[in-house]
Amino acid sequence: MKVVSKRVLAVLVIVALSLTIIGCAGAEEGADSGEKTYKIAMVANASIADGGWNSACYDGMIGAAELNGWETSYSENVEQTDYVATFTEYGNLGYDLVFAPGNEFSDAVKEAAASYPDTNFIVLNGEVVEENVESIMADNTMIGFLAGTLAGLKTQTNEVALIGGMEITPAMQSIDGFEQGVAYVNPDANVSVAFTNSWSDAAKGKEAALSLIDTKDCDVFFGISSAGDAGMREALADYDDRWTIAQPSDLLDQFPDITLTSIMNDNAQLIGNSMKAVMNGEFGNKVFLGGLTENVLAIGEFGESANDVKDEYMEIVEGIRDGSITFDYNV
């Protein structure tokens, strides 16, 4: 027969008491609240303080969580090789919803979702749908059209530019809309498109902008390259006659001299829609698309440099909203 020493016995008693206390505390907390505490996490491949895409996505998650009473967490600067492992970690931790802020996460989300059917995943600008996966997106073609019409109205050189991160479907949709928007208001204007092939390299955004100024004399820029947008704005700030249309949040206060306006994307509305679906047991197997009429897209404050085109531009915005101005979905 094994003999248990007094010291070991004392340790066992303490552990047993601790477990009892923890168990009682958990039960008491559940009894007091009467409701489940939901948790959401965001996985970003750049800094959540990049001043662009990831900042807006993170702020949207925080806003939606505050409105719906959820707890939040995040992982930033995650390398592509670590996508699946990071999603898996949140699955292991029992998170109710994991937010992937871009189509580039789609394959990793599908892999992780298959292993964690009790964890729900949302992919912004994705096309993935599963029992525990939804894709949510603002109307990228509409975003491009809204930016393109303003660029076409404002340009003095008839040369405008769009700088993208990578050639993924949402970017191509925005480019398609941008080209249609420019042509709608200014058929004589030319559109140049450049890609940084990165979401986290601000220097490449600056390099692309300077190149387009030197070679094409582009004077209005729209950026969809995340951290690269910050580099683009840095380049434009050295000129008196170059402007940008910001996205996905209102950046006029940060860059008042070069910002015409911002095409704002209410990520809180998009993410909150999925949160409600989780809580109501209605999550999965769908794509949610939002534009002006769904209050997902909006126009930000105007800079003084847009005063000469603001009224005409807002007439176009209202025409899109009421359906009297249309565009094609080619991508």
C-alpha positions as MATLAB code, in Angstrom:
seq = 'MKVVSKRVLAVLVIVALSLTIIGCAGAEEGADSGEKTYKIAMVANASIADGGWNSACYDGMIGAAELNGWETSYSENVEQTDYVATFTEYGNLGYDLVFAPGNEFSDAVKEAAASYPDTNFIVLNGEVVEENVESIMADNTMIGFLAGTLAGLKTQTNEVALIGGMEITPAMQSIDGFEQGVAYVNPDANVSVAFTNSWSDAAKGKEAALSLIDTKDCDVFFGISSAGDAGMREALADYDDRWTIAQPSDLLDQFPDITLTSIMNDNAQLIGNSMKAVMNGEFGNKVFLGGLTENVLAIGEFGESANDVKDEYMEIVEGIRDGSITFDYNV';
ca = [
       0.000    0.000    0.000;
       1.259    3.470   -0.918;
       1.848    5.880    1.913;
       1.089    9.565    1.355;
       3.267   11.944    3.359;
       1.714   14.687    5.439;
       3.318   17.308    3.205;
       1.850   15.802    0.006;
      -1.494   15.338    1.731;
      -1.517   19.003    2.711;
      -0.802   20.052   -0.873;
      -3.617   17.853   -2.155;
      -6.028   19.372    0.332;
      -5.045   22.898   -0.704;
      -5.471   22.070   -4.401;
      -8.863   20.501   -3.747;
      -9.991   23.547   -1.789;
      -8.739   25.868   -4.511;
     -10.647   23.973   -7.183;
     -13.754   24.092   -5.059;
     -13.419   27.852   -4.611;
     -12.846   28.394   -8.325;
     -15.802   26.197   -9.202;
     -18.037   28.042   -6.780;
     -16.871   31.416   -8.047;
     -17.612   30.414  -11.644;
     -21.042   29.161  -10.759;
     -21.765   32.259   -8.692;
     -20.680   34.547  -11.549;
     -22.939   32.705  -13.965;
     -25.806   32.884  -11.519;
     -25.325   36.619  -11.031;
     -25.014   37.557  -14.697;
     -27.443   35.011  -16.084;
     -25.838   35.553  -19.492;
     -22.907   34.207  -21.433;
     -19.914   36.504  -21.915;
     -19.041   36.482  -25.607;
     -15.489   37.001  -26.850;
     -14.100   38.170  -30.192;
     -10.484   38.358  -31.383;
      -8.909   40.048  -34.404;
      -5.857   38.692  -36.243;
      -3.927   41.372  -38.171;
      -0.950   41.028  -40.505;
       0.210   44.568  -39.697;
       0.014   46.921  -36.740;
      -3.436   47.830  -35.436;
      -1.997   51.360  -35.178;
      -1.084   51.613  -38.873;
      -3.308   54.673  -39.295;
      -5.200   52.965  -42.092;
      -6.884   49.667  -42.774;
      -5.982   47.713  -39.653;
      -6.621   50.675  -37.370;
     -10.095   51.080  -38.837;
     -10.792   47.349  -38.564;
      -9.640   47.241  -34.943;
     -11.683   50.328  -34.067;
     -14.683   48.725  -35.743;
     -14.283   45.591  -33.642;
     -13.991   47.641  -30.448;
     -17.038   49.708  -31.364;
     -19.147   46.651  -32.150;
     -17.993   44.921  -28.953;
     -18.957   47.914  -26.818;
     -22.404   48.057  -28.383;
     -23.007   44.340  -27.923;
     -21.214   43.708  -24.611;
     -18.429   41.478  -25.923;
     -14.869   41.044  -24.680;
     -12.060   41.631  -27.198;
      -8.519   40.539  -27.954;
      -6.144   40.828  -30.901;
      -2.918   39.620  -32.471;
      -0.989   41.997  -34.731;
       1.918   41.781  -37.184;
       1.151   38.105  -37.756;
       3.186   36.555  -40.571;
       1.389   34.554  -43.242;
       3.086   31.362  -42.084;
       1.503   31.879  -38.650;
      -2.064   32.622  -39.748;
      -3.435   29.126  -39.110;
      -1.621   28.743  -35.792;
      -2.985   32.082  -34.559;
      -6.559   31.263  -35.547;
      -6.134   27.849  -33.956;
      -4.945   29.433  -30.710;
      -8.159   31.421  -30.404;
     -10.122   28.274  -31.166;
      -8.325   26.524  -28.320;
      -9.153   29.417  -26.013;
     -12.854   29.083  -26.786;
     -13.446   32.408  -28.507;
     -16.920   32.780  -29.958;
     -15.891   34.813  -32.984;
     -12.545   35.393  -34.711;
     -12.222   38.352  -37.074;
      -9.948   38.140  -40.120;
      -9.666   41.647  -41.641;
      -8.962   40.691  -45.235;
      -9.448   38.204  -48.049;
      -5.799   37.138  -47.746;
      -6.750   35.180  -44.602;
      -9.377   33.059  -46.398;
      -7.421   29.812  -46.771;
      -6.175   29.945  -43.182;
      -9.680   30.592  -41.878;
     -11.088   27.628  -43.802;
      -8.403   25.360  -42.362;
      -8.880   26.556  -38.784;
     -12.683   26.569  -39.018;
     -12.716   22.923  -40.070;
     -10.844   21.986  -36.883;
     -12.902   24.210  -34.566;
     -16.587   23.919  -35.520;
     -17.668   25.586  -32.267;
     -15.678   28.736  -33.053;
     -17.136   31.187  -35.564;
     -15.023   33.134  -38.046;
     -15.685   36.227  -40.144;
     -13.588   37.270  -43.136;
     -13.743   40.905  -44.185;
     -13.806   41.273  -47.980;
     -13.864   37.497  -48.327;
     -16.042   35.044  -50.195;
     -15.761   32.135  -47.756;
     -18.953   30.619  -46.376;
     -19.195   27.578  -44.110;
     -21.370   26.457  -41.210;
     -19.132   28.510  -38.897;
     -17.781   31.070  -41.398;
     -19.301   34.249  -42.793;
     -17.815   36.776  -45.157;
     -18.612   40.417  -44.554;
     -17.774   43.248  -46.884;
     -18.461   46.792  -47.762;
     -19.378   47.290  -51.406;
     -15.857   47.605  -52.824;
     -17.047   48.534  -56.302;
     -19.114   51.333  -54.782;
     -16.125   52.490  -52.714;
     -14.057   52.681  -55.880;
     -16.808   54.515  -57.765;
     -17.207   57.059  -54.972;
     -13.452   57.713  -54.945;
     -13.196   57.752  -58.734;
     -15.907   60.343  -59.259;
     -14.257   62.703  -56.791;
     -10.837   62.140  -58.344;
     -12.222   62.798  -61.809;
     -13.886   66.015  -60.684;
     -10.819   67.353  -58.855;
      -7.898   66.481  -61.123;
      -6.079   69.370  -62.771;
      -3.744   67.228  -64.851;
      -6.302   64.637  -65.976;
      -4.039   62.008  -64.416;
      -5.263   60.173  -61.306;
      -3.938   57.121  -59.490;
      -4.914   54.198  -57.308;
      -2.272   52.451  -55.190;
      -3.208   48.955  -54.027;
      -1.597   46.406  -51.764;
      -2.022   43.118  -53.625;
      -4.028   41.933  -56.606;
      -6.818   40.269  -54.644;
     -10.514   40.337  -55.523;
     -11.565   43.262  -53.259;
      -8.761   45.394  -54.691;
      -9.750   44.549  -58.245;
     -13.367   45.427  -57.429;
     -12.264   48.815  -56.082;
     -10.132   49.444  -59.165;
     -13.055   48.564  -61.442;
     -15.316   50.977  -59.574;
     -12.625   53.675  -59.513;
     -12.127   53.513  -63.270;
     -15.884   53.653  -63.855;
     -16.229   56.627  -61.513;
     -13.461   58.626  -63.178;
     -14.932   57.940  -66.634;
     -18.431   58.914  -65.436;
     -17.429   62.493  -64.625;
     -14.298   63.007  -66.718;
     -13.829   60.797  -69.803;
     -10.593   62.653  -70.645;
      -8.843   61.614  -67.424;
      -6.431   58.691  -67.294;
      -6.179   56.193  -64.428;
      -2.857   54.695  -63.320;
      -2.755   51.701  -60.981;
       0.240   50.526  -58.925;
       0.641   47.754  -56.357;
       3.021   47.733  -53.407;
       2.739   43.922  -53.045;
       2.635   44.466  -49.296;
       0.165   45.440  -46.601;
       2.781   46.555  -44.090;
       5.452   48.503  -46.003;
       4.808   52.249  -45.860;
       7.993   52.988  -47.815;
       6.640   51.149  -50.857;
       3.519   53.304  -50.812;
       5.644   56.431  -50.792;
       7.848   55.095  -53.572;
       4.830   54.260  -55.739;
       3.285   57.707  -55.247;
       6.508   59.561  -56.078;
       6.966   57.445  -59.190;
       3.448   58.184  -60.406;
       3.970   61.908  -59.824;
       7.294   61.916  -61.691;
       6.239   59.746  -64.623;
       2.506   60.487  -65.029;
       1.990   63.812  -63.216;
      -0.842   62.215  -61.219;
      -2.411   64.703  -58.844;
      -5.267   62.810  -57.107;
      -4.532   59.517  -55.329;
      -6.687   56.820  -53.757;
      -4.923   54.261  -51.579;
      -6.043   50.739  -50.670;
      -2.690   49.372  -49.511;
      -3.083   49.549  -45.706;
       0.266   50.741  -44.281;
       1.288   51.763  -47.803;
      -1.374   54.484  -47.681;
       0.593   56.240  -44.939;
       3.663   56.307  -47.173;
       1.579   57.636  -50.042;
       0.296   60.487  -47.881;
       3.846   61.247  -46.753;
       4.844   61.678  -50.386;
       1.892   63.944  -51.224;
       2.509   66.155  -48.185;
       5.607   67.595  -49.897;
       3.482   69.104  -52.698;
       0.969   71.948  -52.822;
      -1.089   70.558  -55.697;
      -1.494   66.843  -54.897;
      -4.446   65.351  -53.044;
      -5.721   62.096  -51.631;
      -9.067   60.501  -50.943;
      -8.753   58.647  -47.647;
     -10.309   55.382  -46.491;
     -11.643   53.536  -44.544;
     -12.014   56.119  -41.743;
     -12.123   59.922  -41.604;
      -8.501   61.139  -41.745;
      -9.082   64.824  -42.475;
      -7.851   65.965  -39.057;
      -4.580   64.093  -39.541;
      -3.917   65.287  -43.098;
      -6.015   68.439  -43.647;
      -3.939   69.944  -46.461;
      -3.988   66.971  -48.817;
      -7.231   65.157  -47.948;
     -10.247   65.909  -50.149;
     -12.530   63.685  -48.065;
     -12.741   60.111  -46.788;
     -14.795   57.145  -47.927;
     -15.716   55.784  -44.524;
     -16.432   52.132  -43.925;
     -18.416   51.405  -40.770;
     -16.743   48.172  -39.751;
     -18.642   48.270  -36.458;
     -21.864   47.867  -38.439;
     -20.438   44.921  -40.383;
     -18.928   43.158  -37.367;
     -21.915   43.918  -35.149;
     -24.201   42.240  -37.665;
     -22.182   39.021  -37.264;
     -22.110   39.340  -33.475;
     -25.901   39.481  -33.403;
     -26.059   36.429  -35.660;
     -23.843   34.489  -33.223;
     -25.948   35.488  -30.236;
     -29.180   34.627  -32.061;
     -27.928   31.275  -33.328;
     -28.205   32.425  -36.949;
     -24.519   32.576  -37.860;
     -22.920   30.966  -40.899;
     -23.237   30.225  -44.623;
     -23.738   33.762  -45.863;
     -22.080   36.883  -47.240;
     -23.192   40.267  -45.938;
     -22.649   43.183  -48.361;
     -23.119   46.790  -47.237;
     -23.122   50.114  -49.062;
     -24.600   53.584  -48.631;
     -28.180   52.407  -48.140;
     -27.112   49.869  -45.486;
     -25.286   52.657  -43.603;
     -22.008   50.779  -43.972;
     -20.472   53.420  -46.271;
     -20.501   57.171  -45.652;
     -18.669   60.288  -46.761;
     -16.412   62.016  -44.235;
     -15.631   65.665  -43.657;
     -14.348   67.695  -46.619;
     -11.038   69.504  -46.694;
     -10.788   73.058  -47.994;
      -9.122   71.732  -51.128;
     -12.424   70.074  -52.088;
     -14.520   73.234  -51.885;
     -14.564   73.674  -55.666;
     -16.090   70.233  -56.309;
     -17.885   69.368  -53.050;
     -21.425   70.320  -54.107;
     -21.252   68.529  -57.444;
     -19.741   65.495  -55.776;
     -22.455   65.261  -53.113;
     -25.104   65.308  -55.839;
     -23.424   62.218  -57.259;
     -23.323   60.573  -53.827;
     -27.053   61.140  -53.371;
     -27.671   59.809  -56.875;
     -25.869   56.589  -55.965;
     -27.824   56.368  -52.727;
     -31.236   56.776  -54.392;
     -30.357   54.577  -57.351;
     -30.513   57.226  -60.065;
     -26.763   56.787  -60.710;
     -25.617   53.223  -61.298;
     -22.447   51.371  -62.155;
     -21.524   47.849  -63.236;
     -20.178   44.981  -61.151;
     -17.589   43.516  -63.487;
     -15.364   41.728  -60.972;
];
